[in-house]
Amino acid sequence: MSTIDGERLKASLEDRLSDVRGRLTPNADMAKVTWFRVGGPAELMFQPADEEDLATFLAALPEDIPVLPVGIGSNLLVRDGGLPGIVVRLSAKGFGTAERVSDTRLFAGAACPDKHLAAAALKAGLGGFHFYHGIPGGVGGALRMNAGANGVETRERVVEVHALDRKGERHTFTNAEMGYAYRHCEAPGDLIFTGAVFEGYAEDEAAIRSAMDDVQTHRETVQPVREKTGGSTFRNPPGESAWKLIDEAGCRGLMVGGAQMSPLHCNFMINTGDAGGYDLEYLGETVRARVLENSGVQLVWEIKRLGRFREGRIVQEFLGQMI
């Protein structure tokens, strides 16, 4: 296994990236990025100044260097051995706007927090965005995962999605071209979403605010919102609720080291203080195994697990499922 060496990678790219204006950080601490507050370093992190800067960067980058876009880090579990290659993290300054572009439409950058998109819709008097008030993530992740809450999904609001491919070329996709399904889209995995146009409908401000308040109250009542967590750990299987299957398998409150399935909402994993990425992933795989044994249902991870295991830590029991 090769060593993460961001300084060497950065030095090898200096000539190619001389026109890039964004920030390059070698050996970037991913534990500061993810909401779980765990994870080894990213070999090199790039934070582009704007979309043009990102396109320049991608066009100049050798194609054999892996590129991984990350957003707010709310739905991300980075393994303790770190991330080889380059992590692209879009900043609020260049990609965080949310603004009205027509009577019923908003444009939001990929780094815009979902809550800010909901607030922009409230200000514009547009209904249909209240569910974003309860999603702890960003627009880029919502576009990739068809994020949803309170019975509404991203695909119901998206008009078109803007993206750059691995060569820095721009693309625009219609809603139909995104191929949305439950917590999934068919857009190529190498795309970096930069923003999207959303459509709502005229609604009274008081009604919008009331819907947002209901979302917030529900979330604070049933979810561990003040813990170091990553949101829903597993997708709901067809016709089932993941949390019920986890509860029935006796996994509510289950712990591995400092990682725990929340006693409040047992489809949420939390870092109680000193968990590593290994602990959290081992806990999740333990839950999957127990649910499978108890109900015959194979839970599918909703949280994205990325990177390498720390050298010497191999989860033999679950290796086939975890990779």
N, C-alpha and C positions, 0 to 999 in steps of 0.2 A: 504493500500500500504506500503510495507516494505521500510525501509530507506537504501540508498546506504551507505555501511560502509566497505570500502576497507581495512582499517586497521584490522578489525576483521576477514575478509575473509583471508587476507594474513597470519595472525597469526595462523588460523586454518589449514593452508596448509603447514606450515613450515616443519614439519617432513616428509610429503609425497614428498616434492619437494627439499629435501636436495641435490640431485644429479644434479639439474638444474643449468646451468651456465648463463642463460639469466637474464634480468632485470625485476623485478616485481615492478610495481608502483601502490600503492593504490590511489583511488580517482583521477585518471588521467584526466586532463582537455582536453576534446574532442574538445573544441573550438580552441585549438592550433593545432589540427590534421586536421580538416575539412577545406576545402577551403572557405566555407561560414563563417567560424570563429564563429560558434554558437554551442550550445549543452551542456548538463549537463555532469557530470563526469562519466567515466567508473569505475565501482566498483574496478576492478583490471585490469591493463594492463600488458601483458607479451610480451617482446621483446626477442625472442630466439636468441642464438648466431649463430646457424646454423640449418640445417635440423635434424641432430642427436639430438640436444638439444630439438628441438620442439617435436620430437617423444618421447623422454624421458618424457617431460612435459605432453603430452597428455595421455601417458600410465599410469602415476601416478595420474592424476587428477580424482576425483570422477565423475562418469558419470552423476550425477544429477546437476552438475554445468554447466550452459550454457556457450558456447564458441562462440565468434563471431570474425572471421578474418576481418581485415580492411587493406586497402592498403594506398595509398597516400592521400585518403580522398577527392578526387576531385568530386566524384559522390555520396556524402554521406550527408544526413541531419539528424543530431542527435537531438532528442527532448530535451527540457529543463530539464526534470526530470532525465535524465541520462540513463546509460546502466547497468542493473544488470548482475552479472556474470563476465566473463573474456573476455576482448578484446585482441586478438592476433594480434600484429602489426609486420610484418616482416621488418627487417632493411636492409638498403643497404649493410652493411658490410657482412652479411651472405647470402643475397638473391638478391643482386643487380647487379650481373655480366651479361654481354652480350658478348659472344665470339663465334668465328667461330669454328665449330666442324667437318666440312667436306667442300668439294668444294662448295656446295650450301646450307649448313645448318648452323644455329646459335642456340646456347642455351642461353636462358635468364631466370634469376631468377624472381620470382613473384614480388619482390620489385623493379625490374628494371623499371625506368620510360619509357614510350612508346617512348619518344623522344630519349632516349639513345639507344633503340633497333634500331631505324631508323638510328642513327649515326653509330652504329656498322655495320649495313648492308652497309652503304655508304663506310666505311673503308674497308670492305671485297669485295666491288665491286658486291654486290648482289642487284638486283632490286626486286620490289614488296613490299618494306617496307616503301615507302615514306609517306603513309597515316598515319603511326604512329607518324610522325613529327607533326601532327596537333591534336593529341588526348591528352588532359591534364589528364593523368591517369597513372597507372602502369600495368605491364604485368598480374598480378594476376586478377585485375578487367577486363582486356581485355579478358582473358580466360573465366571468369565467364559470362560476358555479351556479348560475341562475338562483341566486340567493333569494330566500323568501321568509316570511313570517306572518303570523296572524291570517293565514289563508290566502295571501297574495304573493306572487312571485315576480322576479325581475322581468321575465319574458312578457308579462302583461303590460309593461310600461315602455319597453325599448322600441325605438323606431329604427335607429341605425347605430352601428358601432365603428369607431375609428381605431386602426391598429397599424403597427409597423411589423414587418417580417424580419427574419434573421439577417437579411441583407440591407435593412434600413428602408425598404420600399413601403410606401403608404397604401393602405387598403381600407375600403369602406364596405361593411356588411349590413344587409337588411336583417330585420328580425328573422325572417324565414331562413336566410342563409346561415344564421347562427346555429340552427338545429337544436333548439332548446328542449330539454327534458328535465325530469326531477333532479335537481342539484347537478346539472350536467349541460354542456354544450358541445357541438361537433366542430367548433372552430379549431383549426390546426394548433397544436400545442406550442409551436415556436413563436406564435404571435404575441406581441406585447400590446395590450389594449392601452390606448392613450386617452380615450374619452368616448362619450356616447350622447345621442339625442334621445330624450324620453318624452312621452306624451301623457298628459293627464286630462282633466276636465274641470271646468269652472265649478267651484264649490264655495260655499260661505265659510269665511275664516273661522267662525266659532265652531262649525261642524268639523273642520279639519283639525283644529286645536283639540277638540274633544276626543277625536279618534286617536290622535297622538298621545294624549294623556292616558287613554285606555291601554294603549300599547305599553307605555312606560310603567303603569301600575301593574299590569300583568307580568312584565319582565321582572320587576323588583320583587314581586310576590313569590314567583316560582323558580327563579334562576339565581345562581350565586354571582351576582353582578359585581360584587366587591372583592372577589377572589382573583387569583392569577389563573385564568382559565382560557379555553380556546373555543367557547361556544359548544354547539352540539358535537359530540365525539363521533357518533355513528349515524348514518342515514336511516330513515324509517323504512323498514322493508315493506313491500306492497301489502296493504291491508293490516299492517301492524304498527305499533308504536315502539321504537327502540327502547325507551325508558321502561316500559312495562315488561319487556322481555328481560332487561337487565335486572329489574327489581325481582321478578319471579325466579331468576337464577341466583338470588341471594347476594348480589353484587353492590347494592346500595351501601355506600360508605367504605367499600373495600379499599385497602391501601397496599401499595408497594413502595417501601421507603417513604419519601415525602410526597408521593403521588396518591391521590384519592379520587374515587368516584363520589361526587358530591352527595351528601346526605339529603340536601334540599332537592336537587334534580339529578337523578343518577345517570343521565346521559351526558353529563358535564364532568370532565376531568378537571381537577384543580391541583396546583402546586401549593402545598401547604406551607412551603418555606424553603426546603432544601432538596427538592427533587431534581434529578437530572433528566435529560431527554430519554435515557435508557429506562429509568423508573417509569416514566409516563407511558412509553410505548409497551413496556412489559406489562404494565397494568391493563392497558387497552387490549392486548392480545390474550391476557388471562380472562378478561371479561368475554371476549369473543368465543373462547374455548368453552367457558361455562354455559354461555347462552346456547351454543351449538349442542352441547351435551343435554341441556335441559329441555330445549324446545325444537331442536333440529333446524333452527334458523341460523344462517351464516350472516352475521352483521358485516356491513361494509363501512370502512372508515370514511367519515366526512372531513375530518381534519387531515390536512396534507402533511405527510411525513417525508422529510428530505434529508439528504446528506449521508455521511458515513458514521458507522458505529465507532466509538473510541477503540483504539487497538487493544485487543485482549478481552473485549466485551462482546460475546456472540451469544445470541439468544437461541440456543440449540433447539429448544422445545417448539419454537414458532418460526424458525428461520424461513421456511417455505412460504408462510403467510405474510411475513413482515417485509420482504423485499419487493 
